[in-house]
Amino acid sequence: MHRFQVIAALALLSSIASGPAHATAIDTVDPSAIAAFQHALNVVDFESVSGVTPQTIPTYNTGMPTNPASRVFNQLPGVQFSVGGEVGVNAPVLFDLGAIGGAHSGTHVLGPVDFDGNTEFGSSGQIEMYFPTKVASVGFWLNPALGPVEIIAADTNFAFSHQPETTLETAFVTQGHFVGISRPGADIGGFKIISLSSTVPFTIDDLSYGTAAPVPEPASAALFGLGIACMTLARRKTGQWRL
């Protein structure tokens, strides 16, 4: 292995390491892709949320009253919820879909309500999240019987932090899929899910979030291995590191 070959390999590695990092949006039903996204993240299946009583609903109708004891605000570690109204008051509800189906794990999901605490399964449905300690990845399953949504990752959520809010990434994603956004670093402080349908709602399940860094690109890992191999071979031939 000649010196210029080692230098070329290391230069290529350096260009990859210093190149721009990009967010990754996931919108899939592929088990391996989902497992890779969820690796080292908190995964909440909503089957048991401390202090919250799930509310059974018979249909996905808008305007049904909900139980305040079913609202999820700050009962999960590292994340707080709202539906775009008053923080700590207007919060999404833990629904039991046992009678109608649509959950991915068990029967419980998180769904939107309006500012009066009634079910909101229409064009105004939304769920907002705030992460006091910023995270790198947020993902979840969407109800296959319901509609698509827009997801928005931001550096904070103004309603919670009272700090200027800047959008980092957005994506339009598919019902019945595992969807989400993963960033190169832990800079997501706010996340919004907004209904895209004028008549069809959404619910979420298996909420996955945390500070785990994205898995390196396969090409980058291969080139890193190539660089190490080049340097090792050069050392074996010369008996010392020579660049």
C-alpha positions as CSV (number, residue, x, y, z in Angstrom):
1,M,0.0,0.0,0.0
2,H,1.6,3.3,-1.1
3,R,1.6,6.4,1.0
4,F,-0.6,8.4,-1.5
5,Q,-3.3,5.6,-1.4
6,V,-3.5,5.9,2.4
7,I,-3.7,9.6,2.2
8,A,-6.4,9.5,-0.4
9,A,-8.5,7.1,1.7
10,L,-8.1,9.2,4.8
11,A,-9.0,12.4,2.8
12,L,-12.2,10.7,1.7
13,L,-13.1,9.7,5.2
14,S,-12.4,13.3,6.4
15,S,-14.7,14.7,3.7
16,I,-17.5,12.4,4.9
17,A,-17.0,13.2,8.5
18,S,-17.0,17.0,7.9
19,G,-19.8,16.9,5.3
20,P,-23.3,18.2,6.1
21,A,-25.5,16.0,8.4
22,H,-29.1,15.6,7.5
23,A,-32.3,14.7,9.3
24,T,-34.1,11.5,8.4
25,A,-37.9,11.2,8.0
26,I,-39.3,7.7,8.4
27,D,-42.6,6.6,6.9
28,T,-42.6,2.8,6.7
29,V,-44.0,-0.6,7.8
30,D,-40.6,-2.3,7.4
31,P,-39.7,-4.0,10.7
32,S,-36.0,-3.6,10.3
33,A,-36.2,0.1,9.5
34,I,-38.5,0.6,12.5
35,A,-36.2,-1.4,14.8
36,A,-33.2,0.7,13.7
37,F,-35.1,3.9,14.4
38,Q,-36.3,2.8,17.8
39,H,-32.9,1.5,18.9
40,A,-32.0,3.0,22.3
41,L,-35.1,5.2,22.4
42,N,-37.9,5.3,25.0
43,V,-40.9,3.4,23.5
44,V,-44.3,4.1,25.1
45,D,-47.1,1.8,24.1
46,F,-49.7,3.7,26.2
47,E,-51.1,0.5,27.7
48,S,-50.3,1.8,31.2
49,V,-49.8,5.5,32.0
50,S,-49.4,6.3,35.7
51,G,-52.4,8.3,37.0
52,V,-54.3,8.2,33.8
53,T,-57.6,6.3,33.2
54,P,-58.1,5.2,29.6
55,Q,-61.5,6.2,28.1
56,T,-63.3,3.7,25.9
57,I,-64.8,5.2,22.7
58,P,-67.3,3.3,20.5
59,T,-66.6,5.4,17.3
60,Y,-64.3,8.0,15.9
61,N,-67.0,10.8,16.1
62,T,-66.1,14.4,16.9
63,G,-67.7,16.1,19.8
64,M,-68.0,13.3,22.4
65,P,-67.2,14.5,25.9
66,T,-64.0,13.0,27.5
67,N,-63.0,12.4,31.0
68,P,-60.4,14.8,32.5
69,A,-58.9,11.8,34.2
70,S,-58.0,10.4,30.8
71,R,-55.9,13.4,29.7
72,V,-52.1,13.0,29.3
73,F,-50.0,16.0,30.1
74,N,-46.8,15.3,32.0
75,Q,-47.2,11.8,33.2
76,L,-44.5,10.4,30.8
77,P,-40.8,11.0,31.5
78,G,-39.1,13.7,29.4
79,V,-42.1,14.8,27.4
80,Q,-45.2,17.0,27.9
81,F,-48.4,17.2,25.8
82,S,-51.0,19.6,24.6
83,V,-53.6,20.0,21.8
84,G,-52.6,23.6,21.1
85,G,-54.6,25.3,23.9
86,E,-53.7,26.1,27.5
87,V,-50.7,24.2,28.8
88,G,-51.7,21.8,31.5
89,V,-55.4,22.1,30.7
90,N,-55.9,21.3,27.0
91,A,-54.2,17.9,26.7
92,P,-54.7,14.8,24.5
93,V,-56.6,11.8,25.8
94,L,-55.7,8.2,26.4
95,F,-58.3,6.3,24.4
96,D,-59.1,2.6,24.6
97,L,-60.0,1.3,21.1
98,G,-60.9,-2.2,22.2
99,A,-64.4,-1.8,20.7
100,I,-63.3,-0.5,17.3
101,G,-59.6,-1.4,16.8
102,G,-56.8,0.7,15.4
103,A,-54.1,0.4,18.1
104,H,-50.7,-1.1,17.2
105,S,-49.8,-2.4,20.6
106,G,-52.7,-3.6,22.8
107,T,-55.8,-1.3,22.7
108,H,-54.7,2.1,24.0
109,V,-53.6,5.1,21.9
110,L,-53.2,8.8,22.4
111,G,-55.7,11.0,20.5
112,P,-56.6,14.7,20.0
113,V,-59.5,16.6,21.7
114,D,-60.8,20.1,21.3
115,F,-60.4,23.0,23.7
116,D,-63.6,22.0,25.5
117,G,-62.3,18.5,26.1
118,N,-64.5,16.8,23.5
119,T,-63.1,14.3,20.9
120,E,-61.6,16.1,17.9
121,F,-61.4,13.6,15.0
122,G,-61.5,16.1,12.1
123,S,-59.5,18.8,10.3
124,S,-58.6,20.6,13.6
125,G,-57.1,17.6,15.3
126,Q,-53.5,18.0,16.6
127,I,-51.2,16.9,19.3
128,E,-48.2,18.9,20.4
129,M,-45.2,17.8,22.4
130,Y,-42.5,19.6,24.4
131,F,-39.2,18.0,25.4
132,P,-37.6,20.0,28.3
133,T,-34.4,18.1,27.5
134,K,-34.0,18.1,23.8
135,V,-34.1,14.8,21.9
136,A,-32.7,13.6,18.5
137,S,-35.6,11.3,17.4
138,V,-39.4,11.2,17.6
139,G,-41.5,8.6,16.0
140,F,-44.8,6.6,16.4
141,W,-47.4,4.5,14.7
142,L,-50.4,6.1,13.0
143,N,-53.8,4.4,13.2
144,P,-54.3,2.4,10.0
145,A,-58.1,3.1,10.0
146,L,-57.7,6.8,10.1
147,G,-55.9,9.6,8.2
148,P,-52.5,11.0,7.2
149,V,-50.8,13.8,9.1
150,E,-48.1,16.5,8.9
151,I,-45.3,16.2,11.4
152,I,-43.2,19.2,12.5
153,A,-40.0,19.1,14.5
154,A,-38.9,22.4,16.1
155,D,-36.2,23.5,18.5
156,T,-38.7,24.2,21.2
157,N,-42.5,24.7,21.8
158,F,-43.3,28.3,22.5
159,A,-46.4,27.6,24.5
160,F,-44.4,25.6,27.0
161,S,-41.0,27.4,27.0
162,H,-42.0,30.9,26.0
163,Q,-38.8,30.9,23.9
164,P,-38.7,31.7,20.1
165,E,-39.6,28.6,18.2
166,T,-37.9,27.6,14.9
167,T,-39.0,24.8,12.7
168,L,-36.3,22.2,12.0
169,E,-38.0,19.7,9.8
170,T,-41.4,18.8,8.4
171,A,-42.9,15.8,6.6
172,F,-46.2,14.6,5.3
173,V,-46.7,11.0,6.4
174,T,-49.0,8.1,5.9
175,Q,-51.7,6.5,8.0
176,G,-51.0,3.0,9.2
177,H,-47.2,3.6,9.0
178,F,-44.5,4.1,11.6
179,V,-43.5,7.7,11.0
180,G,-41.1,10.2,12.6
181,I,-38.1,12.4,12.3
182,S,-34.5,11.7,13.4
183,R,-31.9,14.5,13.6
184,P,-28.1,14.2,13.6
185,G,-28.0,15.7,17.1
186,A,-30.4,16.2,20.1
187,D,-32.0,19.6,19.0
188,I,-35.7,18.7,19.0
189,G,-37.5,20.5,21.7
190,G,-41.0,20.6,20.2
191,F,-43.0,18.3,18.0
192,K,-46.4,18.7,16.3
193,I,-48.8,16.3,14.7
194,I,-51.5,17.9,12.6
195,S,-54.4,16.2,10.8
196,L,-54.3,16.5,7.0
197,S,-57.8,15.3,6.4
198,S,-61.0,17.4,6.6
199,T,-63.0,14.4,7.8
200,V,-60.7,11.7,9.1
201,P,-58.8,11.9,12.4
202,F,-55.6,10.3,13.7
203,T,-54.3,8.6,16.8
204,I,-50.7,7.6,17.7
205,D,-49.2,4.5,19.4
206,D,-45.8,3.3,20.4
207,L,-44.4,6.8,20.9
208,S,-40.6,6.6,20.5
209,Y,-38.3,9.4,21.6
210,G,-34.8,10.0,22.9
211,T,-31.3,11.3,22.4
212,A,-29.9,8.3,20.6
213,A,-27.8,9.3,17.6
214,P,-28.8,8.0,14.1
215,V,-27.0,4.9,12.9
216,P,-24.1,5.8,10.6
217,E,-24.7,5.5,6.9
218,P,-23.5,2.1,5.6
219,A,-21.2,3.8,3.1
220,S,-19.6,5.8,5.8
221,A,-19.0,2.7,8.0
222,A,-17.5,0.9,5.0
223,L,-15.1,3.7,4.2
224,F,-14.1,4.0,7.8
225,G,-13.2,0.3,7.7
226,L,-11.3,0.9,4.4
227,G,-9.2,3.7,6.0
228,I,-8.3,1.5,9.0
229,A,-7.4,-1.4,6.7
230,C,-5.2,0.9,4.6
231,M,-3.3,2.2,7.6
232,T,-2.9,-1.3,9.1
233,L,-1.5,-2.7,5.8
234,A,0.9,0.2,5.5
235,R,2.2,-0.4,9.0
236,R,2.6,-4.1,8.4
237,K,4.7,-3.5,5.3
238,T,7.0,-0.8,6.8
239,G,7.0,-1.9,10.5
240,Q,5.8,1.6,11.5
241,W,3.2,4.2,10.8
242,R,4.3,6.1,7.7
243,L,2.2,8.7,6.0
